[in-house]
Amino acid sequence: MNASIAFLLPVLLLSACVTTPPEKQVGSGATPGGHSGPDRNHSGVVVSHPSSFDSRPRLVSYRPPDYPRSLWKRGVTGRVTVQFTVEADGSVSHPRILGSPPPELAAIALQTIGQWKYKPALKNGSPVPVLAEQEFAFGLN
């Protein structure tokens, strides 16, 4: 019985933070026009104005956030939504936290999102910056 508990604890720790890539795209830097509402593609990306782009950004390099054991032990949980720009070179810039999550989790999400890389969105065949959101869920199970 103790062996099974010892086995389950690392599994629980590894599954404590759930990230739902790909990001939810919410628009472009330019003022879009003519579309009535959001659209969902097959990968789960929500695009406010799908006619604004030839292609959406694609996540090509990421790692999930680290959920420190000390926070887990203290029961610090929550959801953190980060809004950021996927630049024309695929880098992430201008990340900001939406809402009021626990500050420790917000710091982890900001550090994590800054390391992600994308294949940029294209408009008229050229890479363009795009505003996006990513939610991180930190939990005990």
HUBEL-V78771 format. One record per backbone hydrogen bond with DSSP energy under -0.5 kcal/mol. NH is the residue of the N-H (numbers start at 1). CO is the residue of the C=O. If there is no record, write none. Layout:
NH_CO / NH_CO
This chain:
5_1 / 6_2 / 7_3 / 8_4 / 9_5 / 10_6 / 11_7 / 12_8 / 13_9 / 14_10 / 15_11 / 16_13 / 18_16 / 18_137 / 19_17 / 20_135 / 21_19 / 24_133 / 25_23 / 26_131 / 27_131 / 29_129 / 32_30 / 39_47 / 41_45 / 44_41 / 47_39 / 47_45 / 48_46 / 50_47 / 52_49 / 53_50 / 54_122 / 55_122 / 58_119 / 60_117 / 61_117 / 68_66 / 71_68 / 72_68 / 73_69 / 74_70 / 75_71 / 75_72 / 76_71 / 77_75 / 78_138 / 80_136 / 81_98 / 82_80 / 82_134 / 83_96 / 84_132 / 85_93 / 86_130 / 87_85 / 87_91 / 90_87 / 93_85 / 96_83 / 98_81 / 105_102 / 106_102 / 107_103 / 108_104 / 109_105 / 110_106 / 111_107 / 112_108 / 113_109 / 114_110 / 115_112 / 116_113 / 117_61 / 118_90 / 119_58 / 120_118 / 121_128 / 122_55 / 123_126 / 126_123 / 128_121 / 130_86 / 131_27 / 132_84 / 133_24 / 134_82 / 136_80 / 137_18 / 138_78 / 138_136 / 139_16 / 139_137
